[in-house]
Amino acid sequence: MERQAVSRSAMAPAGQLYAQKTRRRARPGQSLLQSVKSALQAVRANKLRSLLTSLGIIIGVGAVIMVVSISESQSAAINQSLSNLNPNELTIRSGSTNTGGVRGGQGTAQTLKQSDADAISAQIPHVTSVSPVANANGQVIFQNQNWSPSSGIQGVYPSELQLGGWSVQEGSFFAQSDLQSSAAVAVVGQSVVTNLFAPAGINNPVGQQIRIRNVPFTVVGVLAPKGSSSSFSDPDDIIYIPFTTAQQRLTGSLYASSIALLVDDQSNLDSVNNGLEQLLRQLHNLSGSTADDFTIQSQAQILQTRQSVVQALGTLLIGVAAISLLVGGIGIMNIMLVSVTERTREIGIRMAVGARSGDVMSQFLIEALVLSAMGGLVGITLGSAGAFIISQVNGSTFVLSPVAVLLAFGFSAAVGVIFGFYPAQRAARLDPIVALRTQ
């Protein structure tokens, strides 16, 4: 019996004995480590092919990082603009003209009057401040200097100080008595001081006289700088004068361009909005199905609309980047199938000397994961650099979301696992005898 056992051991193939020894010695951790080493060796052996295979992942991840960074940068800019505006402020604008079926833009019809603003102040509850606005444009002259404010010249009530969230840096805002007497006084923004008075060597223009359309005005106050706004114009580049003065000396019109008002609490915006609509329809003699000749807007709605547009565009671009990641995953699967075909004999030798199907499968799966992970890391680097460069060119704040980075990298790794599974499974199912016969 002992001789038969010895003879059977001697007759056993050498590969089978080696396989048995390998199975006894191999541990799960060692097997995984060996698979990682084999995957890295395979990637280094075909550097150019590995780079081209990961190119789709690189482009997709880089695009995701750039799009999310730019989108969050724009959202931060919008939020900054929102912080400079009062969300409790409502603006009433005139309607549009309709001549021969041709409709003009919003505000082309003259329908709002000073009496509308006074009626709102007296009859609508929860309204703390009201001011009609008369817009006037023109060249402003001081000595031998001239300037045209980008935000224009606006005739307003003294309550504009609270409505616009302004504070006075020098002098004071004009008073109610100036409004009643149509006094020729003006309050200027910081940009007007910089561009009109500073070249003449005057940093505090209070008491100085300026001419607007050859009408002399005395500067009684300088506004503190407000900074950036959601619009393209500079909010500090503005001149305020009494509303009645603007009507009589500059515009020559009895109508207001718009009416601004402030609500005491944001929870009352809807009730105030409904009350305004009913009151204005009554004042303008609108009944039945007649359309409103005015529009009520809030600053928060305008900014929320802009933010939703930015988010929608970002979602669209992320979808395009995700398609690029999908294409990159298909490329990985294609190359891995080619690799399995090229290395059939190698797979057969490994299985003949004791490698299990799971070992072969993990080797090719890890190889696909390494390719996608390397592509993800390069894509994150390039995407972050591209987003930083764009932010510097646009003059915006660079924002890099850690969540977006982790999601992009995780998605790229998942692409490698998903698309590498089929080639790895195919390699694991090869018949060692058939594989060894492959030339």
Residue pairs with C-beta under 8 A, 6 or more apart in sequence:
9 17
15 352
15 353
15 354
18 353
18 354
19 352
19 353
19 354
20 354
21 354
22 353
22 354
22 355
23 354
23 356
26 354
31 359
31 362
32 362
34 359
35 359
35 362
35 363
35 366
36 366
36 370
38 363
38 367
39 363
39 364
39 366
39 367
39 369
39 370
40 370
42 339
42 343
42 367
43 50
43 367
43 370
43 371
43 374
49 335
50 371
50 374
52 331
53 331
53 332
53 335
53 371
53 375
54 328
54 332
54 371
54 372
54 374
54 375
54 378
55 328
55 331
55 375
56 324
56 325
56 327
56 328
56 329
56 330
56 331
56 332
56 375
57 325
57 328
57 329
57 332
57 371
57 372
57 375
57 376
57 379
57 412
57 415
57 416
58 328
58 375
58 378
58 379
58 382
59 324
59 328
59 379
60 321
60 322
60 323
60 324
60 325
60 326
60 327
60 328
60 379
60 412
61 321
61 325
61 375
61 376
61 378
61 379
61 380
61 383
61 408
61 409
61 411
61 412
62 378
62 379
62 380
62 382
62 383
62 386
63 317
63 320
63 321
63 324
63 383
64 318
64 321
64 322
64 325
64 379
64 383
64 404
64 407
64 408
64 411
65 379
65 380
65 383
65 384
65 386
65 387
65 400
65 404
65 405
65 408
66 383
66 386
66 387
66 390
67 314
67 317
67 318
67 321
68 314
68 318
68 401
68 404
69 383
69 384
69 387
69 391
69 398
69 399
69 400
69 401
69 404
70 314
70 387
70 390
70 391
71 310
71 311
71 313
71 314
71 317
72 399
72 401
73 387
73 391
73 396
73 397
73 398
73 399
74 310
74 396
75 307
75 310
75 311
76 397
76 399
77 228
77 396
77 397
78 230
78 303
78 306
78 307
78 310
80 228
81 228
81 229
81 230
81 303
82 230
82 299
82 300
82 303
84 165
84 226
84 227
84 228
84 229
84 230
84 235
85 165
85 229
85 230
85 299
85 300
85 303
86 163
86 165
86 262
86 299
87 266
87 298
87 299
87 300
88 262
88 263
88 264
88 265
88 266
88 269
89 163
89 260
89 261
89 262
89 263
89 298
89 299
90 260
90 261
90 262
90 263
90 269
90 272
90 273
90 276
90 296
90 297
90 298
91 258
91 259
91 260
91 261
91 296
91 297
91 298
91 299
92 112
92 116
92 258
92 259
92 260
92 261
92 276
92 280
92 294
92 295
92 296
92 297
93 106
93 107
93 112
93 257
93 258
93 294
93 295
93 297
94 106
94 107
94 108
94 109
94 110
94 111
94 112
94 255
94 257
94 258
94 293
94 294
94 295
95 106
95 107
95 109
95 111
95 291
95 292
95 293
95 294
95 295
96 103
96 104
96 105
96 106
96 107
96 108
96 109
97 103
97 104
97 108
97 109
98 104
106 295
107 257
107 258
109 293
110 253
110 255
111 255
111 284
111 293
111 294
112 132
112 255
112 256
112 257
112 258
112 259
112 294
113 132
113 254
113 255
113 256
114 132
114 243
114 244
114 247
114 254
114 256
115 283
116 132
116 256
116 259
116 280
116 283
117 130
117 131
117 132
117 157
117 256
117 259
117 261
118 130
119 279
119 283
120 127
120 130
120 259
120 261
120 276
120 279
121 127
121 130
121 261
123 275
123 279
124 261
124 272
124 275
124 276
124 279
125 272
125 275
126 263
126 264
126 265
126 268
126 271
126 272
127 261
127 262
127 263
127 264
127 272
128 162
128 262
128 263
128 264
129 159
129 162
129 163
129 261
129 262
130 157
130 159
130 259
130 260
130 261
130 262
131 156
131 157
131 159
131 160
131 163
131 243
131 259
131 260
131 261
132 155
132 156
132 157
132 243
132 256
132 258
132 259
133 154
133 155
133 156
133 243
133 256
133 257
133 258
133 259
133 260
134 154
134 155
134 156
134 243
134 246
134 247
134 250
134 251
134 253
134 256
134 257
135 152
135 153
135 154
135 155
135 251
135 257
136 152
136 153
136 154
136 155
136 212
136 213
136 246
136 250
136 251
137 148
137 152
137 153
138 148
138 153
138 212
138 213
138 250
139 146
139 147
139 148
139 212
139 213
140 146
140 147
140 148
140 149
140 153
140 192
140 196
140 210
140 211
140 212
140 239
141 210
141 211
141 212
142 196
142 197
142 200
142 205
142 208
142 209
142 210
142 211
143 200
144 200
145 196
145 197
145 199
145 200
146 196
147 192
147 195
147 196
149 189
149 191
149 192
149 237
149 238
149 239
150 191
150 233
150 234
150 237
151 189
151 233
151 234
151 235
151 237
151 238
152 238
152 239
153 212
153 238
153 239
153 240
153 241
153 246
153 250
154 160
154 238
154 239
154 240
154 241
154 246
155 240
155 241
155 242
155 243
155 244
155 245
155 246
155 247
155 250
155 251
156 240
156 241
156 242
156 243
156 260
157 179
157 243
158 173
158 174
158 175
158 176
158 178
158 179
159 262
160 166
160 173
160 240
160 260
161 167
161 168
161 173
162 262
163 260
163 261
163 262
165 226
166 173
166 223
166 224
166 226
167 223
167 224
168 187
168 221
168 222
168 223
168 224
169 190
169 222
169 223
169 224
169 225
170 204
170 205
170 206
170 221
170 222
171 187
171 206
171 207
171 219
171 220
171 221
171 222
172 220
172 221
173 187
173 220
173 221
173 240
174 183
174 185
174 186
174 187
174 220
174 221
174 240
174 241
174 242
177 183
178 185
178 242
178 245
179 242
179 243
179 244
179 245
180 244
182 242
182 244
182 245
182 248
182 249
183 242
183 245
184 215
184 216
184 217
184 218
184 241
184 245
184 249
185 217
185 218
185 219
185 220
185 241
185 242
185 245
186 210
186 212
186 217
186 218
186 219
186 220
186 239
186 240
186 241
187 219
187 220
187 221
187 222
187 223
187 239
187 240
187 241
188 196
188 205
188 219
188 221
188 222
188 223
188 238
188 239
188 240
189 222
189 223
189 225
189 226
189 235
189 236
189 237
189 238
189 239
190 222
190 223
190 224
190 225
190 236
191 234
191 236
191 237
191 238
192 236
192 237
192 238
192 239
193 203
193 205
193 222
195 237
196 205
196 210
197 203
197 205
197 208
202 208
204 222
205 219
205 222
206 219
206 220
206 221
206 222
207 218
207 219
208 218
208 219
209 216
209 217
209 218
209 219
210 216
210 217
210 219
211 217
212 239
212 241
212 250
213 249
213 250
215 249
215 250
217 241
223 236
223 238
223 240
225 236
226 235
226 236
227 235
227 236
228 235
229 235
230 299
230 302
230 303
230 306
241 250
243 256
247 253
247 254
261 272
261 276
263 269
263 272
269 298
273 296
276 296
277 292
277 296
280 286
280 292
280 294
281 287
281 292
284 293
284 294
286 292
286 293
322 411
325 411
325 412
325 415
326 415
328 372
328 375
328 412
328 415
329 372
329 415
329 416
329 418
329 419
330 419
332 368
332 371
332 372
332 415
332 416
332 419
332 420
333 368
333 419
333 420
333 422
333 423
335 371
336 364
336 367
336 368
336 419
336 420
336 423
336 424
337 422
337 423
337 426
339 364
339 367
339 423
340 347
340 364
340 423
340 426
340 427
343 427
344 430
344 435
344 438
345 435
345 436
345 438
345 439
347 360
347 427
347 430
347 432
347 435
348 430
348 432
348 433
348 434
348 435
348 436
348 437
348 438
349 435
349 436
350 359
350 360
351 357
351 360
351 430
351 432
351 435
352 432
352 436
357 428
357 429
358 428
360 424
360 427
360 428
360 430
361 424
361 425
361 427
361 428
362 424
363 424
363 427
364 420
364 423
364 424
364 427
364 428
365 417
365 420
365 421
365 424
367 420
368 416
368 417
368 419
368 420
368 423
368 424
369 413
369 416
369 417
369 420
370 416
371 416
371 420
372 412
372 413
372 415
372 416
372 417
372 420
373 409
373 412
373 413
373 416
375 412
376 408
376 409
376 412
376 413
377 409
379 408
379 412
380 405
380 408
380 409
383 408
384 400
384 405
387 398
387 400
388 398
391 397
391 398
391 399
392 398
